[in-house]
Amino acid sequence: MEAGTPAELSGVKAHQLAIQYLEPLLSPVALEPTGNLEAPWRIYLFGAGAIARLHAAAAKKLDRYQLFAADPSNEARESFSKAFPHAKVFEDAEVMLASSPAQDRDIVVVAVPPWLHHSAALASIRSKRHVLCEKPVALSQAELDDLLAAARNTGRHFGDCSVRFLCNDALGRAREIVSSGGIGSPYHARLVNRNPRIRPGIEFQPESKWFLDKTQAGGGISFDWGVYDLSMLFDVLRPVAVHVHHAYTAAPPTGADPPDCNITVESHVGAAMSLELENGATVALDFERASGFHGESQSILNVDGSTGGLSWEWCPPFENDSVQLMHYVDVAGKVDKRLEQFPAFGWDEVHGRPLLAFVDLVAGRDSVILPARRLAFNYAVLLAIYQCAADGKPIDVHLKS
């Protein structure tokens, strides 16, 4: 990616600008169901904090809906009720789920910190409702397997929010170019996003110290933003196997580290991987994501092929009110850059994408929500990076049929 492009700026400033974009999304909105005579969507929020409020804001785009939320924090409930006065708010999530029999258009959004995801999602699935879980979807492969099995047994849909950035039309075009041979045989990809100081729990959302505790957060930057990185890139390349050859995690100390808190999560992760694609091609992937290190900001995304290359923007904000995709080909011995532009999207669309896509899935429409096997695959790749970094041994992950 060329220095100074919108993609570079967006990758660098994503977390800071997210805060800026949250305020208008969290302003009070009326949630009375309106529209056609179909049964309303009933949205149950497991949690009433900041992330739950983003899902509640997304619900206003539905034609007919009712909103429920549960949180043990009196402060969180009062704040939520002020923002969404038509919602029915509970102190106990179990009481909320038991307040009425499950219906086909019921969706529970698990919007609590990661260490509570498994118990909250399992209780919601067992209530016979469809469940959308925040990222990371679980703290271990065993927890995820348990949730997927429970969803299969109840016949309800289960998905996660790693699809936030799949609201980008450039991804479909990139996938089309790759699959049609527009860059020949792809052989290399690079995805790098480095920000020196934007660690959750320290520079970003400093009041939430649980981000710094692996037992509660599950992991650091890999679980926080790596889930989006892989979901976005894998949406284009569609690998069926990933070989993690080498990986590292690090948490470089800084003068801003809280003195009363033991940091047990990484703020810098990287991996050398090989992706096996559906057509048999092997793509070497250089992956890196950092929220805390000693250096300068950097953002790079490119896919190289035998007859061409690709790069695209994927994280707002975007300059010129458009998302740019660059397709590079050889013309008479020189590199020809072919620029394509797509509609820009903002943080409201990013944060609203998971719920609206999940509604599409439940309604039987096309949806970007990951199928169970792809969800399990992407999550297993993240775990493989952690494991390879810990013991220094390569790990293979295969997409199950």
C-alpha positions as CSV (number, residue, x, y, z in Angstrom):
1,M,0.0,0.0,0.0
2,E,1.4,3.4,-0.9
3,A,2.4,5.6,2.0
4,G,-0.2,8.1,3.0
5,T,-3.1,6.3,1.5
6,P,-6.5,6.3,3.3
7,A,-6.0,2.7,4.2
8,E,-2.8,3.5,6.0
9,L,-4.5,6.3,7.9
10,S,-7.5,4.2,8.8
11,G,-5.5,1.3,10.1
12,V,-3.5,3.6,12.3
13,K,-6.3,5.7,13.7
14,A,-9.0,3.0,13.9
15,H,-9.3,2.8,17.7
16,Q,-9.1,6.5,18.4
17,L,-11.6,7.4,15.7
18,A,-14.0,4.6,16.9
19,I,-14.4,6.6,20.1
20,Q,-15.3,9.7,18.1
21,Y,-17.9,7.8,16.1
22,L,-19.5,6.1,19.1
23,E,-21.2,9.3,20.5
24,P,-23.7,9.9,17.7
25,L,-24.5,6.1,17.7
26,L,-25.3,6.1,21.4
27,S,-27.7,9.0,21.4
28,P,-31.3,8.2,22.4
29,V,-33.5,6.6,19.8
30,A,-37.1,5.5,19.8
31,L,-37.4,1.8,19.6
32,E,-41.1,1.3,19.2
33,P,-41.8,-1.3,16.6
34,T,-43.3,0.0,13.3
35,G,-43.9,-1.2,9.8
36,N,-45.5,-4.3,8.4
37,L,-47.6,-6.9,10.1
38,E,-44.9,-9.6,10.4
39,A,-44.0,-10.7,13.9
40,P,-41.5,-8.3,15.4
41,W,-37.8,-9.2,15.9
42,R,-37.2,-9.6,19.6
43,I,-33.6,-8.5,20.4
44,Y,-32.4,-9.7,23.8
45,L,-29.1,-8.1,25.0
46,F,-27.0,-10.0,27.4
47,G,-25.3,-7.0,28.9
48,A,-26.2,-3.3,28.8
49,G,-22.8,-1.6,28.4
50,A,-21.2,0.2,25.5
51,I,-21.1,-2.7,23.1
52,A,-24.7,-3.7,23.9
53,R,-25.8,-0.1,23.1
54,L,-24.2,-0.4,19.7
55,H,-26.3,-3.4,18.9
56,A,-29.4,-1.6,20.3
57,A,-28.6,1.3,17.9
58,A,-28.4,-1.2,15.0
59,A,-31.8,-2.6,15.9
60,K,-33.5,0.6,14.9
61,K,-32.8,-0.3,11.3
62,L,-35.3,-3.2,11.6
63,D,-38.9,-2.7,10.5
64,R,-40.5,-4.2,13.6
65,Y,-38.6,-5.0,16.8
66,Q,-38.8,-5.2,20.5
67,L,-35.7,-4.6,22.7
68,F,-34.8,-6.2,26.0
69,A,-31.5,-5.9,28.0
70,A,-30.2,-7.4,31.2
71,D,-27.2,-6.3,33.3
72,P,-26.4,-6.7,37.0
73,S,-25.0,-3.2,37.1
74,N,-27.5,-0.6,38.2
75,E,-25.5,2.1,36.5
76,A,-25.4,0.3,33.2
77,R,-29.2,-0.3,33.4
78,E,-30.0,3.3,34.1
79,S,-27.7,4.5,31.3
80,F,-29.2,2.1,28.9
81,S,-32.8,3.0,29.8
82,K,-32.0,6.7,29.2
83,A,-30.7,5.9,25.8
84,F,-33.4,3.4,24.9
85,P,-36.5,4.3,26.9
86,H,-38.7,1.8,25.1
87,A,-36.5,-1.2,26.0
88,K,-37.5,-3.5,28.8
89,V,-34.5,-3.8,31.2
90,F,-33.8,-6.6,33.7
91,E,-31.2,-7.0,36.4
92,D,-31.0,-10.8,35.9
93,A,-30.5,-12.2,32.4
94,E,-32.1,-15.6,33.3
95,V,-35.2,-13.7,34.3
96,M,-35.1,-11.9,31.0
97,L,-34.9,-15.1,29.0
98,A,-37.7,-16.7,31.0
99,S,-40.0,-13.6,30.7
100,S,-41.7,-15.2,27.7
101,P,-41.6,-18.3,25.6
102,A,-39.0,-18.3,22.7
103,Q,-40.2,-17.3,19.3
104,D,-38.7,-17.9,15.8
105,R,-37.6,-14.2,15.5
106,D,-35.9,-14.1,18.9
107,I,-32.2,-13.1,18.9
108,V,-29.9,-13.0,21.9
109,V,-26.8,-10.8,21.6
110,V,-24.1,-11.8,24.0
111,A,-22.5,-8.4,24.8
112,V,-20.6,-9.1,28.0
113,P,-16.8,-9.5,28.6
114,P,-15.2,-12.6,27.1
115,W,-14.9,-14.7,30.3
116,L,-18.7,-14.6,30.4
117,H,-19.3,-15.5,26.8
118,H,-19.6,-19.3,27.2
119,S,-22.1,-19.3,30.1
120,A,-24.1,-16.5,28.6
121,A,-24.3,-18.0,25.1
122,L,-25.0,-21.5,26.4
123,A,-27.9,-20.2,28.6
124,S,-29.3,-18.3,25.6
125,I,-29.1,-21.2,23.2
126,R,-30.8,-23.4,25.8
127,S,-33.6,-20.9,25.9
128,K,-34.3,-22.0,22.3
129,R,-33.2,-18.6,20.8
130,H,-30.8,-17.7,18.0
131,V,-27.6,-16.4,19.5
132,L,-25.1,-13.8,18.2
133,C,-21.9,-13.6,20.3
134,E,-19.4,-10.8,20.6
135,K,-15.7,-11.5,19.8
136,P,-13.7,-13.4,20.9
137,V,-16.5,-16.0,20.6
138,A,-14.9,-18.2,23.3
139,L,-11.8,-18.6,25.5
140,S,-11.0,-22.0,24.3
141,Q,-11.7,-24.5,21.5
142,A,-13.6,-26.7,24.0
143,E,-15.9,-23.8,24.8
144,L,-16.6,-23.0,21.2
145,D,-17.2,-26.7,20.4
146,D,-19.7,-26.8,23.3
147,L,-21.6,-23.8,21.9
148,L,-21.7,-25.1,18.3
149,A,-22.9,-28.5,19.5
150,A,-25.7,-26.9,21.6
151,A,-26.8,-24.8,18.7
152,R,-27.0,-27.9,16.5
153,N,-29.0,-29.7,19.1
154,T,-31.6,-26.9,19.4
155,G,-31.7,-26.2,15.7
156,R,-31.0,-22.5,16.3
157,H,-28.5,-20.3,14.6
158,F,-25.2,-19.3,16.3
159,G,-22.8,-16.7,15.0
160,D,-20.1,-14.2,16.1
161,C,-19.3,-10.6,15.5
162,S,-15.9,-11.1,13.7
163,V,-17.8,-10.2,10.5
164,R,-17.9,-6.5,11.4
165,F,-15.8,-5.3,8.5
166,L,-17.5,-7.5,5.9
167,C,-19.8,-4.5,5.0
168,N,-17.1,-3.7,2.4
169,D,-18.1,-4.1,-1.2
170,A,-14.4,-4.1,-2.2
171,L,-14.1,-7.5,-0.6
172,G,-16.5,-9.2,-3.0
173,R,-14.7,-7.6,-5.9
174,A,-11.3,-8.7,-4.7
175,R,-12.6,-12.2,-4.3
176,E,-13.9,-12.1,-7.8
177,I,-10.6,-10.9,-9.2
178,V,-8.7,-13.6,-7.4
179,S,-11.1,-16.5,-8.3
180,S,-11.3,-15.5,-11.9
181,G,-7.5,-15.5,-12.4
182,G,-7.2,-11.7,-12.4
183,I,-3.8,-11.9,-10.7
184,G,-2.8,-15.3,-12.0
185,S,-1.8,-17.7,-9.2
186,P,-1.7,-15.9,-5.9
187,Y,1.5,-16.8,-3.9
188,H,2.0,-14.1,-1.3
189,A,-0.1,-11.9,1.0
190,R,0.8,-9.4,3.6
191,L,-1.5,-7.9,6.3
192,V,0.2,-5.5,8.7
193,N,-1.4,-3.1,11.2
194,R,0.9,-1.5,13.8
195,N,-0.1,1.2,16.2
196,P,2.4,2.0,18.9
197,R,0.1,3.1,21.7
198,I,-3.6,2.1,21.6
199,R,-3.8,-0.8,24.1
200,P,-7.3,-1.7,25.4
201,G,-7.3,-1.1,29.2
202,I,-4.6,1.5,29.0
203,E,-4.7,4.0,26.2
204,F,-8.1,2.9,24.9
205,Q,-11.0,2.4,27.4
206,P,-8.6,2.6,30.4
207,E,-11.4,1.9,32.9
208,S,-11.7,-1.7,31.6
209,K,-8.7,-3.4,33.1
210,W,-10.1,-6.8,32.4
211,F,-8.6,-6.3,28.9
212,L,-5.2,-6.8,30.4
213,D,-6.0,-10.1,32.2
214,K,-5.7,-13.2,29.9
215,T,-8.0,-15.2,32.2
216,Q,-10.8,-12.7,31.5
217,A,-10.0,-11.4,28.0
218,G,-8.8,-14.7,26.6
219,G,-5.9,-12.9,24.8
220,G,-4.7,-9.5,23.8
221,I,-4.6,-7.8,20.4
222,S,-5.0,-11.0,18.5
223,F,-8.4,-11.7,20.1
224,D,-9.3,-8.0,20.0
225,W,-8.4,-7.1,16.3
226,G,-6.8,-10.2,14.9
227,V,-10.3,-11.7,14.6
228,Y,-11.3,-9.0,12.2
229,D,-8.0,-9.2,10.2
230,L,-8.4,-12.9,9.5
231,S,-12.1,-12.7,8.9
232,M,-11.6,-10.0,6.3
233,L,-8.7,-11.5,4.5
234,F,-10.1,-15.1,4.6
235,D,-13.4,-13.7,3.2
236,V,-11.4,-12.9,0.0
237,L,-9.0,-15.8,-0.2
238,R,-11.2,-18.6,1.3
239,P,-8.4,-20.9,2.6
240,V,-9.2,-24.5,3.3
241,A,-6.1,-25.1,5.4
242,V,-3.6,-22.9,7.2
243,H,-0.1,-23.9,8.3
244,V,1.4,-21.7,11.1
245,H,5.1,-22.0,10.6
246,H,6.3,-19.4,13.1
247,A,4.6,-16.9,15.5
248,Y,5.4,-14.5,18.3
249,T,3.6,-12.5,20.9
250,A,5.0,-9.7,23.0
251,A,3.9,-7.1,25.5
252,P,6.6,-4.4,25.5
253,P,6.5,-2.4,28.8
254,T,5.9,1.4,28.7
255,G,5.8,4.2,31.1
256,A,2.0,4.3,30.8
257,D,1.5,0.8,32.2
258,P,-0.7,0.8,35.2
259,P,1.5,0.1,38.3
260,D,-1.2,-1.9,40.1
261,C,-2.1,-4.2,37.2
262,N,-0.2,-7.3,36.0
263,I,-0.5,-7.3,32.2
264,T,-0.8,-10.9,31.0
265,V,-1.9,-10.3,27.4
266,E,0.0,-9.5,24.2
267,S,0.0,-6.1,22.5
268,H,2.0,-7.3,19.5
269,V,1.5,-10.5,17.5
270,G,2.9,-11.8,14.3
271,A,2.9,-15.0,12.3
272,A,4.4,-16.6,9.2
273,M,1.7,-18.8,7.6
274,S,0.9,-20.7,4.5
275,L,-2.7,-20.7,3.2
276,E,-4.0,-23.5,1.0
277,L,-6.7,-22.2,-1.2
278,E,-9.7,-24.1,-2.7
279,N,-8.0,-24.2,-6.2
280,G,-4.8,-25.7,-4.7
281,A,-2.7,-22.6,-4.7
282,T,-0.4,-21.9,-1.7
283,V,-0.2,-18.4,-0.4
284,A,2.5,-17.3,2.0
285,L,1.0,-14.9,4.5
286,D,2.9,-12.4,6.6
287,F,0.6,-11.3,9.4
288,E,1.2,-8.7,12.1
289,R,-1.0,-6.7,14.4
290,A,0.1,-4.4,17.2
291,S,-1.5,-2.0,19.7
292,G,1.6,-1.5,21.8
293,F,5.3,-1.5,20.6
294,H,8.2,1.0,20.2
295,G,8.1,2.3,16.7
296,E,6.0,4.1,14.1
297,S,2.5,3.3,12.9
298,Q,2.2,1.2,9.8
299,S,-0.7,-0.4,7.8
300,I,-0.1,-2.6,4.7
301,L,-2.4,-4.9,2.8
302,N,-1.5,-6.6,-0.4
303,V,-2.0,-9.9,-2.3
304,D,0.6,-10.8,-4.9
305,G,0.0,-13.2,-7.9
306,S,1.9,-14.4,-10.8
307,T,0.3,-12.0,-13.3
308,G,-1.0,-9.2,-11.0
309,G,-1.5,-7.9,-7.5
310,L,-4.3,-6.5,-5.3
311,S,-4.7,-4.0,-2.5
312,W,-7.8,-2.6,-0.9
313,E,-9.0,-0.4,1.9
314,W,-11.0,-2.0,4.7
315,C,-11.2,0.2,7.8
316,P,-12.8,3.6,8.1
317,P,-12.5,6.5,7.8
318,F,-12.0,6.8,4.0
319,E,-10.9,9.8,2.0
320,N,-12.9,11.0,-1.0
321,D,-16.0,9.2,0.4
322,S,-15.0,6.0,-1.3
323,V,-13.3,2.7,-0.6
324,Q,-10.5,2.1,-3.1
325,L,-9.3,-1.2,-4.6
326,M,-6.1,-1.3,-6.6
327,H,-5.6,-4.0,-9.2
328,Y,-2.0,-4.1,-10.5
329,V,-1.2,-5.8,-13.8
330,D,1.7,-5.9,-16.3
331,V,1.2,-3.9,-19.5
332,A,4.0,-4.0,-22.0
333,G,6.6,-4.6,-19.3
334,K,5.2,-1.8,-17.0
335,V,3.0,-2.0,-13.9
336,D,-0.5,-0.7,-14.7
337,K,-2.6,0.4,-11.6
338,R,-6.3,0.0,-12.2
339,L,-8.3,1.8,-9.5
340,E,-11.9,0.8,-8.6
341,Q,-14.0,2.7,-6.1
342,F,-16.8,1.4,-3.9
343,P,-19.2,3.1,-1.4
344,A,-17.6,4.2,1.8
345,F,-18.9,3.1,5.1
346,G,-18.6,4.4,8.6
347,W,-18.4,3.1,12.1
348,D,-22.1,2.9,12.5
349,E,-22.2,0.4,9.6
350,V,-19.3,-1.5,11.1
351,H,-20.9,-1.8,14.5
352,G,-24.3,-2.5,13.0
353,R,-23.2,-5.2,10.6
354,P,-23.2,-8.2,12.9
355,L,-26.8,-7.9,14.1
356,L,-28.2,-7.0,10.7
357,A,-26.3,-9.8,9.0
358,F,-27.5,-12.2,11.7
359,V,-31.1,-11.1,11.1
360,D,-30.6,-11.8,7.4
361,L,-29.3,-15.3,8.3
362,V,-32.3,-16.1,10.6
363,A,-34.7,-14.7,7.9
364,G,-33.2,-17.1,5.3
365,R,-31.5,-14.3,3.3
366,D,-27.9,-14.2,2.1
367,S,-25.7,-13.3,5.0
368,V,-22.0,-12.7,5.8
369,I,-22.3,-14.5,9.1
370,L,-19.7,-17.3,9.2
371,P,-21.1,-20.8,8.9
372,A,-20.2,-23.0,11.9
373,R,-17.3,-24.8,10.2
374,R,-15.7,-21.5,9.0
375,L,-16.2,-19.9,12.4
376,A,-14.5,-22.9,14.0
377,F,-11.7,-22.7,11.4
378,N,-11.0,-19.0,11.8
379,Y,-11.0,-19.4,15.6
380,A,-8.7,-22.4,15.4
381,V,-6.2,-20.4,13.4
382,L,-6.0,-17.7,16.1
383,L,-5.5,-20.4,18.7
384,A,-2.8,-22.0,16.5
385,I,-0.9,-18.6,16.4
386,Y,-1.0,-18.4,20.2
387,Q,0.1,-22.0,20.5
388,C,2.9,-21.7,18.0
389,A,4.2,-18.6,19.7
390,A,4.1,-20.4,23.1
391,D,6.0,-23.6,22.2
392,G,7.8,-22.7,18.9
393,K,6.3,-25.6,17.0
394,P,4.4,-25.3,13.7
395,I,0.7,-26.1,13.7
396,D,-1.7,-27.1,10.9
397,V,-5.4,-26.1,10.8
398,H,-7.8,-27.6,8.3
399,L,-11.3,-26.6,7.4
400,K,-13.7,-29.4,8.3
401,S,-16.1,-30.6,5.7
